[in-house]
Amino acid sequence: MSTANDFPDLDRVIHEPARLAILSILSAAEQADFLYLLRETALTKGNLSAHLARLENAGYIEIEKGYVGKLPQTICRMTKAGREAFDTYRRQLGDFLKSL
Amino acid sequence: MSQTTEINETIKRTRRYWFVDGLAEMSVGLTFTLLILYYRAAEGFKPEWLRLPAFVIGAPALILGSTWLLGKAVSALKERITYPRTGYVSYPRRQGSERWKRVILSATIGMAVGAATSLISSSLPPIYQQLFFTALVACVYTYIAYSMGLKRFYLLALGALVLQVLIQLSSLEPDMQYFLFLIGQGALWFLSGIGALIAYLRQNRVSGIEEA
C-alpha cells in the first residue's frame, strides 16, 4: 500500500489540469497559437493567458506576439527545459500509477 | 480516464489536427491519381526505350514535384481557411540525417512489403491476387484509422473493399481492373478530403477572437 512518502514529488507547475493540457498540446507540436490552445483547453481567454504566463515564468514555454494581417497572434512553443520537465513529469506519473 | 491516458489522447488529437480540414487527404489523392495516370501513359510511350527513364526518373520526379507543389498549396489554403477558424499548429520537422533515415526506412519497408506481396500472391490466380492486394490496402487504412484516431479511414478501408467487389463484377481485363482500383484509391482519398472539408466548414466559423 502506498504511503504519503511514496507519493512522487510532481512538478506543481505542470501538475495542474489546464497547464498539463497546454504542455501536452505543445509537446506534440512545434508551436501552436492562442486560438488553438483556447479551443482545445476550453478555458476562458483570461484563464488561458494566466496559465501561459505561469508556464512562461517557469521557463517551460516561450510566447511570441505578432500579427497576421491586422489580427494579433500569440504563438507558444515549449522550451528545452519545458520538454525535459514534461518528460520527467510523465515518467514520474507513469511510475507512480504503476506502483498502485 | 487516467491522467496518462488523457495526456496521450491530447497528444494524439494535436497530431491529427493536420487532417481536420481534409486538405492533406485531397493532396494525397491528387498526387496518387496523377502518378497512376502518368504510369498508364508511360506504358504507351514510343519509342519503347523512353519507358525505362519515364519510370525510373520521371515517376520519382513527378512524386517529388507534386508533393512539393501541393504541399505549398495545402499550407496556403490552411492559412486562409483553417487557422482563422480553429487556430494554428505547426509540427516538428525531422532535420538532416534523421529525415533521410526516415525516407530510407520508408522506402525499404515499401520495397519489402512489395516483394512479400509479389511472392505470396504470384502463386495465386489473378482474382485472388487482386483481393489480397485490396485486403492489404484496407489493412493500411485501418491501421491509420486506429493509430491516428481518424475514424473516416475506416470508411476508406470499406470503400476500397466495395470498389474491388464492384470491379470484380465487371468484365474488364485484369490490367484495367488494377488501373481502376488504383485510380479509385486516389479518388477515395480526394473525396474523403472533400467530405472532411465540408464538415469542417459547417462546424467552424472564422473565430474573430481577439486574444487576451
Interface residues (C-beta under 8 A of the other chain):
Chain A: L20 A21 S24 I25 S27 A28 A29 E30 Q31 A32 D33 F34 L35 Y36 L37 L38 R39 E40 K45 G46 L48 S49 V68 L71 P72 Q73 T74 I75 R90 L93 G94 L97
Chain B: S2 Q3 T4 E6 I7 T10 I11 K12 R13 T14 R15 Y17 Y83 P84 T86 G87 Y88 V89 S90 Y91 P92 R93 S207 I209 E210 E211 A212
